[in-house]
Amino acid sequence: MLQSGKKRRATIHAHCRRHDGSCYPVEATLLRSVGQGKPIFIWMASDVSQPRSDPPGTGALASDLRAIVAHIPGMAYQVLRKPDGSTSLRYVSEQSAQLLGIKAAALRADPERFFRLILDDDKADYLARLAASGGSHMTFNWEGRIWMEAWKDVKWVNIRVGRRETPAGLIWDGIMLNVTHSKQAEAEIRRSRAKLSALTAHVESVKEQERLNLAREVHDDLGGNLTAIKIGLSWLKRTCRPMRPTSSSAPLTSTTWSTRPSRPRIVLRQPAAALLDFGIVSAIDWQLKRFAQNTDIACD
C-alpha cells in the first residue's frame, strides 16, 4: 500500500533483535514521502518492552480536563508548595486574561500581581482569611473586590481553594469566579427593600396622622357639642316642673363617653388637639371658653 502511494503512513508491531541476541517488541511507524521524483520511506520505531510512565488514556484524559476547564466561567489554578518550602504557581488557565486582564504566563511568572489588584479596603480581610485557612477539604473561601486596570473598573471575585498532599508537595487547587453581577443584584435587592421599608413607614405615618386628625375632630367638635347638650338638659331638669324620670340622657351620656379618645368603641387613641399641641394650661383655658359660650356662665 505504501509502495503504490495509496497510503502515506502505516503502523506495525514487530520484534527487533539486540546485539546480544535478545529480542524486544517495538511499535514502528512507516512514512512514505517523495524526494526528487523518487519515493522515500521513513522508519520510526519505539521500544515498548518497558511499561509507559503514563497509564493508557492519560493523554486523552488530560485533553478532556483542559477542555472542561476552558468552559468554566472563571479561572482555575494550582499552587505548589515543595518540601523545601518554596511556592510556585504551577498552573493558570487561560481565562485569567478575561477575568484579571493578565495573561496566564505573566501571572505564573509573577503570582503577586493578583494581590496587588485587590482593593486596599479588602486586603486585610483577604490576608486574615488566608492566615486562618486550615487543612479541611475547602480551606479557603473569600469574596472581595479587585481593580481592573485594563477596563478601569471594579470587579467582585470569589475564590475557593482545596488542599491536597502529593509526592511533589502540597497542592492548592483553586477556582476564581466573577461574581460582579450577583453582587450587583444583591445590592439592588437591598436598595429595593430599603425603599419598600421607607414607603411602608410613610404609609403608616400617613394613616396614623389621619387617625390623629379624626380623633381630634371627634373629641373636640362632637364631644364638645354633646357635652353642651347634656348641660342644657341638666338645666332644663332643674328649672322645669317636676316630671316623670326618663332615661333620655342615657344615650347622650353613652355617646359622649364613646367620643373620648381612649374608648375602644371608636378606635381613636390620641389626646385632644389643644392638649397635644399647646399643653394642659391652654387646653383648660379653651375648655372654659367653650363652657362659658354654651352656658352663659362667666368663668375666670
BARODO-680044 format. One record per residue: z, x negated, y negated of N, C-alpha, C in turn; residue in one letter. Coordinates in steps of 0.02 Angstrom, whole numbers, padded with zeros to 5 digits, always signed. Example, Ala and Ser with C-alpha at 12.3 -4.5 7.8 and 13.67 -1.06 7.14 Angstrom:
REM BARODO-680044
+00390-00660+00284+00390-00615+00225+00390-00660+00165a/+00354-00642+00112+00357-00684+00053+00394-00645-00002s/
This chain:
REM BARODO-680044
+00000-00041+00060+00000+00000+00000+00000-00043-00063m/+00038-00098-00061+00039-00143-00119-00028-00180-00126l/-00057-00200-00069-00120-00236-00072-00176-00192-00099q/-00175-00128-00082-00227-00083-00106-00219-00064-00179s/-00159-00077-00205-00147-00060-00275-00123+00011-00286g/-00112+00050-00232-00088+00118-00240-00015+00119-00262k/+00023+00068-00244+00093+00063-00266+00103-00005-00298k/+00148-00006-00346+00163-00068-00381+00232-00096-00362r/+00272-00055-00325+00339-00077-00310+00359-00049-00242r/+00396-00089-00204+00421-00067-00139+00486-00102-00124a/+00532-00066-00091+00597-00094-00073+00603-00093+00003t/+00624-00149+00031+00633-00153+00104+00700-00186+00118i/+00725-00173+00178+00785-00205+00203+00766-00250+00261h/+00788-00312+00257+00769-00361+00309+00826-00409+00320a/+00816-00457+00365+00865-00509+00378+00833-00577+00365h/+00869-00621+00336+00846-00690+00323+00889-00739+00363c/+00862-00798+00375+00898-00849+00414+00916-00907+00368r/+00979-00929+00373+01003-00986+00335+00983-01051+00369r/+00996-01107+00335+00981-01172+00365+01022-01186+00427h/+01083-01155+00429+01124-01167+00488+01105-01121+00546d/+01055-01080+00537+01032-01036+00590+01061-00967+00589g/+01113-00954+00546+01143-00888+00543+01098-00840+00503s/+01103-00776+00520+01063-00725+00485+01108-00683+00439c/+01077-00657+00389+01114-00613+00343+01066-00559+00318y/+01091-00499+00302+01048-00444+00278+01033-00453+00204p/+00973-00431+00187+00952-00434+00117+00919-00368+00099v/+00922-00353+00035+00884-00296+00007+00831-00327-00038e/+00767-00319-00017+00712-00352-00051+00671-00302-00090a/+00649-00323-00149+00605-00283-00191+00540-00322-00200t/+00484-00289-00184+00418-00319-00193+00384-00286-00252l/+00358-00327-00297+00322-00303-00356+00251-00330-00354l/+00204-00289-00372+00133-00309-00375+00111-00310-00447r/+00079-00364-00468+00052-00370-00534-00017-00402-00529s/-00050-00408-00585-00117-00437-00587-00118-00491-00640v/-00142-00550-00621-00148-00605-00669-00215-00639-00662g/-00252-00643-00715-00318-00673-00716-00364-00643-00663q/-00359-00578-00655-00402-00542-00608-00381-00546-00537g/-00325-00579-00521-00302-00586-00452-00234-00552-00445k/-00221-00521-00388-00156-00489-00377-00101-00541-00369p/-00043-00525-00398+00016-00569-00393+00072-00527-00363i/+00105-00554-00313+00161-00520-00280+00226-00557-00294f/+00275-00519-00317+00340-00549-00334+00392-00522-00285i/+00431-00569-00257+00482-00551-00207+00550-00566-00236w/+00594-00514-00237+00664-00522-00260+00709-00496-00205m/+00755-00538-00182+00800-00520-00127+00872-00529-00148a/+00915-00484-00126+00986-00487-00140+01024-00487-00075s/+01074-00532-00070+01116-00536-00011+01164-00477-00011d/+01160-00436+00040+01203-00378+00044+01253-00385+00101v/+01262-00446+00124+01310-00457+00178+01381-00449+00155s/+01395-00463+00089+01462-00455+00060+01467-00387+00027q/+01523-00353+00034+01531-00288+00000+01529-00296-00075p/+01500-00247-00107+01495-00249-00180+01564-00240-00211r/+01571-00270-00270+01635-00263-00305+01647-00192-00328s/+01593-00156-00344+01599-00087-00366+01581-00041-00308d/+01619+00011-00297+01603+00058-00243+01537+00093-00257p/+01505+00119-00205+01442+00154-00215+01451+00213-00262p/+01403+00220-00307+01405+00276-00355+01444+00262-00417g/+01473+00201-00423+01513+00186-00482+01469+00186-00544t/+01410+00159-00539+01366+00157-00597+01348+00227-00621g/+01333+00272-00573+01316+00340-00592+01376+00376-00622a/+01437+00361-00594+01497+00392-00621+01510+00370-00693l/+01502+00305-00706+01512+00280-00774+01462+00312-00821a/+01400+00319-00798+01350+00351-00840+01368+00423-00856s/+01394+00459-00805+01415+00529-00816+01474+00533-00865d/+01520+00486-00858+01577+00486-00904+01556+00473-00976l/+01508+00427-00984+01483+00414-01052+01448+00476-01081r/+01413+00512-01038+01379+00573-01061+01430+00626-01081a/+01485+00631-01042+01537+00680-01059+01570+00662-01125i/+01588+00598-01133+01620+00575-01195+01575+00587-01255v/+01509+00579-01245+01462+00587-01300+01461+00658-01326a/+01482+00707-01285+01481+00777-01306+01550+00802-01328h/+01599+00759-01328+01665+00778-01353+01663+00781-01429i/+01688+00836-01459+01687+00841-01533+01741+00798-01565p/+01741+00734-01549+01790+00689-01576+01776+00618-01552g/+01821+00573-01567+01813+00503-01549+01861+00485-01493m/+01835+00456-01438+01876+00432-01383+01883+00356-01389a/+01942+00331-01369+01952+00259-01375+02005+00236-01324y/+02008+00171-01312+02057+00140-01268+02087+00079-01302q/+02152+00074-01297+02188+00015-01322+02219-00020-01263v/+02207-00085-01258+02232-00125-01202+02285-00175-01228l/+02342-00174-01195+02394-00224-01208+02400-00268-01146r/+02381-00331-01153+02382-00377-01097+02453-00400-01082k/+02463-00430-01022+02531-00454-01006+02558-00505-01055p/+02514-00542-01089+02538-00591-01138+02558-00560-01205d/+02551-00493-01210+02571-00459-01271+02516-00447-01321g/+02458-00476-01312+02402-00466-01358+02373-00396-01349s/+02349-00368-01403+02322-00300-01403+02250-00301-01429t/+02208-00261-01398+02138-00257-01419+02114-00185-01412s/+02066-00167-01453+02034-00102-01448+01978-00109-01397l/+01993-00087-01336+01948-00100-01280+01883-00060-01284r/+01889+00003-01306+01830+00047-01307+01836+00095-01365y/+01780+00109-01397+01775+00159-01450+01709+00195-01441v/+01710+00261-01438+01648+00299-01430+01608+00299-01495s/+01545+00315-01489+01500+00312-01547+01516+00365-01599e/+01557+00415-01581+01573+00468-01629+01616+00442-01687q/+01638+00379-01683+01677+00351-01738+01638+00351-01803s/+01572+00343-01798+01531+00343-01859+01532+00412-01891a/+01532+00466-01851+01533+00533-01879+01602+00553-01904q/+01653+00531-01867+01721+00553-01884+01752+00511-01940l/+01742+00445-01936+01775+00400-01983+01727+00366-02032l/+01663+00373-02019+01615+00337-02062+01614+00263-02047g/+01638+00243-01988+01640+00173-01967+01608+00167-01899i/+01562+00122-01890+01529+00113-01826+01579+00086-01775k/+01564+00101-01710+01610+00083-01657+01621+00008-01654a/+01568-00031-01661+01575-00104-01657+01619-00131-01713a/+01610-00103-01773+01650-00125-01831+01724-00107-01822a/+01738-00048-01791+01807-00028-01781+01840-00070-01726l/+01802-00087-01674+01830-00131-01622+01846-00200-01650r/+01804-00224-01696+01816-00290-01725+01876-00290-01771a/+01892-00233-01803+01948-00229-01850+01984-00163-01840d/+02027-00157-01789+02061-00093-01775+02105-00069-01832p/+02129-00114-01875+02173-00094-01929+02137-00053-01983e/+02072-00050-01979+02035-00011-02029+02055+00063-02028r/+02070+00088-01968+02091+00158-01964+02156+00170-02002f/+02205+00126-01992+02269+00135-02026+02260+00135-02102f/+02213+00094-02126+02202+00092-02199+02170+00156-02225r/+02141+00196-02180+02111+00259-02201+02164+00314-02212l/+02222+00308-02180+02274+00359-02184+02300+00362-02255i/+02309+00424-02281+02336+00432-02348+02407+00404-02350l/+02425+00377-02408+02491+00346-02416+02548+00395-02399d/+02539+00459-02417+02591+00508-02404+02602+00522-02330d/+02552+00505-02288+02557+00519-02216+02570+00457-02174d/+02568+00398-02204+02576+00337-02165+02646+00331-02135k/+02697+00351-02172+02765+00345-02146+02774+00388-02084a/+02748+00449-02084+02754+00492-02026+02714+00464-01967d/+02656+00434-01980+02616+00404-01926+02655+00346-01893y/+02684+00303-01934+02721+00246-01907+02784+00269-01869l/+02817+00321-01895+02877+00347-01861+02859+00376-01793a/+02804+00414-01790+02783+00443-01726+02763+00388-01677r/+02730+00336-01703+02707+00281-01661+02767+00243-01632l/+02818+00234-01674+02878+00198-01651+02918+00239-01601a/+02916+00305-01608+02956+00347-01563+02920+00364-01498a/+02856+00344-01492+02819+00361-01431+02849+00325-01371s/+02859+00364-01318+02888+00336-01257+02836+00325-01203g/+02856+00332-01140+02811+00319-01085+02791+00382-01048g/+02796+00440-01079+02778+00502-01044+02703+00508-01040s/+02681+00562-01008+02609+00571-00998+02573+00575-01065h/+02600+00614-01111+02571+00617-01178+02620+00584-01225m/+02608+00521-01240+02657+00481-01275+02651+00486-01350t/+02595+00512-01375+02585+00510-01448+02543+00570-01467f/+02567+00609-01515+02530+00667-01540+02544+00672-01614n/+02492+00662-01654+02502+00658-01727+02444+00692-01763w/+02460+00726-01818+02411+00755-01862+02423+00729-01933e/+02370+00709-01965+02376+00683-02033+02309+00682-02068g/+02311+00657-02130+02252+00656-02172+02226+00584-02180r/+02160+00579-02181+02128+00514-02193+02078+00521-02250i/+02068+00466-02285+02020+00466-02340+01953+00440-02316w/+01902+00481-02325+01835+00464-02303+01797+00433-02361m/+01795+00367-02363+01762+00333-02418+01687+00348-02419e/+01657+00355-02359+01585+00367-02356+01567+00434-02388a/+01611+00484-02383+01596+00550-02410+01641+00569-02469w/+01686+00524-02489+01732+00538-02545+01769+00604-02533k/+01798+00609-02474+01831+00671-02455+01891+00656-02410d/+01933+00706-02402+01992+00700-02359+01982+00742-02297v/+01998+00714-02239+01993+00749-02176+02061+00751-02142k/+02072+00805-02105+02130+00809-02061+02109+00788-01991w/+02146+00744-01959+02131+00722-01891+02193+00733-01847v/+02180+00744-01783+02232+00750-01733+02221+00695-01681n/+02274+00657-01666+02269+00602-01618+02316+00617-01560i/+02289+00614-01500+02328+00622-01438+02315+00563-01394r/+02368+00532-01370+02363+00470-01331+02406+00475-01268v/+02378+00452-01212+02415+00448-01150+02417+00375-01126g/+02472+00355-01094+02481+00285-01073+02479+00279-00997r/+02449+00225-00973+02448+00212-00901+02449+00136-00890r/+02473+00117-00832+02478+00047-00814+02421+00028-00767e/+02391-00030-00780+02336-00056-00739+02349-00130-00725t/+02314-00160-00677+02323-00231-00665+02306-00274-00727p/+02262-00248-00770+02244-00286-00830+02296-00281-00884a/+02342-00232-00879+02393-00221-00929+02401-00147-00944g/+02437-00131-00998+02447-00062-01018+02386-00038-01056l/+02364+00022-01040+02306+00052-01073+02327+00119-01103i/+02310+00128-01166+02319+00192-01200+02251+00225-01207w/+02244+00283-01175+02182+00322-01181+02194+00374-01235d/+02152+00372-01286+02162+00417-01342+02100+00455-01361g/+02111+00511-01395+02057+00550-01423+02077+00572-01493i/+02030+00567-01539+02042+00585-01609+01994+00642-01626m/+02022+00698-01650+01983+00757-01665+01986+00773-01739l/+01932+00802-01764+01929+00825-01833+01955+00897-01834n/+02014+00908-01864+02045+00974-01867+02047+01001-01938v/+02001+00977-01980+02000+00998-02050+01990+01073-02057t/+01943+01101-02019+01928+01172-02025+01988+01215-02004h/+02022+01196-01951+02080+01235-01929+02136+01230-01980s/+02145+01170-02011+02196+01163-02062+02180+01205-02123k/+02117+01207-02142+02096+01248-02199+02107+01322-02183q/+02093+01342-02121+02104+01411-02102+02179+01428-02104a/+02222+01382-02081+02294+01394-02084+02318+01400-02157e/+02291+01357-02200+02311+01361-02271+02288+01427-02302a/+02229+01450-02283+02204+01514-02309+02246+01572-02284e/+02268+01569-02221+02312+01621-02194+02378+01622-02232i/+02406+01562-02246+02469+01559-02283+02461+01587-02353r/+02404+01570-02386+02392+01598-02453+02385+01674-02450r/+02351+01700-02399+02342+01772-02393+02409+01806-02381s/+02451+01775-02339+02516+01804-02326+02559+01804-02389r/+02555+01750-02428+02594+01746-02490+02571+01801-02539a/+02504+01811-02544+02478+01863-02588+02500+01932-02564k/+02498+01943-02498+02518+02007-02470+02592+02019-02483l/+02632+01966-02476+02704+01973-02488+02717+01990-02561s/+02680+01956-02607+02689+01969-02678+02667+02040-02695a/+02612+02064-02664+02589+02132-02677+02639+02183-02651l/+02667+02170-02592+02717+02216-02564+02779+02219-02609t/+02800+02160-02633+02858+02160-02678+02843+02197-02743a/+02781+02190-02768+02763+02225-02830+02762+02301-02819h/+02734+02322-02761+02733+02394-02747+02804+02422-02741v/+02848+02385-02707+02917+02407-02701+02951+02410-02769e/+02935+02362-02812+02964+02362-02879+02941+02422-02919s/+02876+02438-02913+02850+02496-02949+02881+02560-02923v/+02887+02566-02856+02919+02625-02828+02991+02631-02850k/+03027+02575-02852+03097+02577-02873+03102+02597-02947e/+03055+02573-02988+03055+02590-03058+03042+02665-03068q/+02996+02692-03026+02982+02764-03031+03042+02805-03010e/+03077+02782-02957+03138+02818-02938+03190+02814-02993r/+03195+02757-03026+03243+02749-03080+03227+02795-03138l/+03163+02800-03156+03143+02844-03211+03157+02917-03194n/+03141+02936-03132+03154+03005-03111+03228+03020-03111l/+03268+02972-03089+03340+02982-03088+03368+02992-03158a/+03341+02953-03205+03364+02961-03275+03346+03029-03302r/+03285+03051-03289+03263+03116-03316+03305+03173-03287e/+03314+03171-03220+03352+03225-03188+03425+03224-03211v/+03455+03165-03213+03525+03161-03232+03536+03177-03305h/+03493+03151-03348+03504+03159-03421+03483+03227-03446d/+03425+03251-03423+03398+03314-03450+03424+03375-03412d/+03406+03378-03348+03426+03436-03309+03502+03440-03302l/+03534+03384-03288+03607+03385-03280+03641+03405-03344g/+03616+03379-03402+03647+03397-03466+03638+03471-03482g/+03578+03498-03468+03566+03568-03483+03609+03613-03439n/+03615+03596-03375+03657+03636-03331+03730+03633-03351l/+03752+03575-03374+03821+03570-03398+03832+03614-03459t/+03784+03615-03504+03789+03657-03563+03791+03731-03545a/+03750+03750-03496+03750+03820-03474+03818+03838-03443i/+03845+03792-03405+03910+03806-03373+03965+03813-03425k/+03962+03771-03478+04012+03777-03533+04006+03844-03567i/+03942+03866-03577+03932+03932-03608+03959+03988-03566g/+03949+03985-03501+03977+04037-03457+04052+04036-03458l/+04082+03977-03460+04155+03974-03463+04181+04006-03528s/+04145+03996-03582+04167+04027-03646+04162+04102-03643w/+04107+04127-03611+04100+04199-03604+04157+04229-03563l/+04175+04195-03510+04228+04221-03468+04294+04224-03506k/+04306+04180-03553+04369+04180-03590+04368+04232-03646r/+04312+04244-03676+04310+04287-03736+04293+04360-03720t/+04259+04373-03666+04241+04443-03650+04298+04477-03613c/+04292+04545-03609+04345+04583-03575+04347+04564-03502r/+04407+04574-03473+04413+04555-03403+04363+04593-03359p/+04334+04558-03311+04285+04589-03267+04297+04563-03195m/+04264+04597-03149+04273+04579-03079+04249+04508-03067r/+04290+04467-03034+04270+04397-03022+04204+04394-02983p/+04161+04352-03003+04096+04342-02969+04089+04268-02951t/+04040+04257-02910+04025+04188-02889+03961+04162-02921s/+03947+04191-02983+03884+04172-03016+03884+04098-03036s/+03942+04070-03047+03944+04000-03069+03941+03951-03011s/+03948+03976-02950+03948+03930-02892+03881+03895-02882a/+03823+03932-02884+03760+03896-02877+03748+03847-02934p/+03772+03865-02994+03764+03820-03051+03803+03756-03041l/+03864+03764-03016+03905+03704-03002+03872+03660-02949t/+03846+03694-02897+03814+03656-02844+03752+03619-02869s/+03713+03654-02911+03652+03622-02937+03669+03563-02983t/+03721+03573-03025+03742+03519-03070+03765+03458-03029t/+03802+03473-02976+03826+03418-02934+03768+03381-02899w/+03716+03418-02883+03659+03387-02849+03619+03341-02893s/+03623+03351-02958+03584+03308-03004+03617+03241-03016t/+03678+03232-02992+03711+03168-03003+03674+03114-02963r/+03666+03056-02993+03627+03003-02961+03652+02981-02893p/+03718+02989-02880+03746+02965-02818+03739+03015-02761s/+03712+03074-02774+03709+03125-02722+03649+03113-02677r/+03657+03115-02610+03601+03106-02564+03554+03166-02563p/+03576+03225-02591+03534+03285-02590+03471+03274-02629r/+03474+03238-02684+03416+03215-02721+03422+03139-02721i/+03375+03106-02688+03383+03034-02674+03370+02995-02738v/+03420+02994-02780+03418+02958-02843+03483+02920-02849l/+03480+02854-02842+03541+02815-02838+03550+02771-02899r/+03522+02790-02956+03527+02749-03015+03575+02781-03065q/+03610+02741-03106+03656+02767-03157+03617+02798-03215p/+03653+02831-03259+03622+02862-03317+03589+02809-03361a/+03535+02830-03398+03496+02782-03437+03538+02748-03490a/+03578+02788-03525+03617+02759-03579+03668+02709-03552a/+03699+02726-03495+03748+02681-03465+03714+02617-03440l/+03654+02624-03412+03619+02567-03384+03594+02520-03439l/+03568+02550-03493+03535+02511-03544+03581+02487-03600d/+03632+02528-03619+03670+02512-03679+03745+02504-03668f/+03770+02519-03609+03841+02509-03596+03881+02573-03599g/+03945+02568-03580+03988+02628-03574+04003+02660-03641i/+04011+02621-03695+04028+02649-03760+03971+02692-03786v/+03910+02666-03783+03852+02705-03806+03842+02767-03764s/+03856+02761-03698+03847+02819-03654+03896+02875-03672a/+03959+02856-03686+04009+02908-03705+03991+02938-03772i/+03970+02898-03820+03950+02924-03885+03892+02973-03879d/+03844+02956-03835+03786+03001-03825+03808+03067-03794w/+03854+03063-03745+03879+03124-03713+03917+03167-03763q/+03957+03136-03806+03995+03175-03856+03948+03211-03904l/+03895+03177-03925+03848+03210-03971+03815+03270-03939k/+03796+03264-03875+03766+03320-03841+03816+03377-03831r/+03879+03359-03817+03930+03410-03809+03941+03447-03875f/+03942+03412-03930+03951+03445-03996+03892+03490-04013a/+03832+03469-03996+03774+03511-04010+03774+03575-03968q/+03796+03571-03906+03793+03629-03861+03853+03677-03871n/+03909+03653-03899+03969+03695-03903+03990+03709-03975t/+03958+03677-04025+03978+03684-04095+04051+03662-04105d/+04074+03616-04064+04141+03588-04071+04135+03517-04098i/+04170+03504-04155+04166+03438-04185+04204+03388-04142a/+04173+03330-04131+04205+03279-04090+04205+03213-04129c/+04261+03177-04125+04266+03113-04160+04289+03061-04110d/
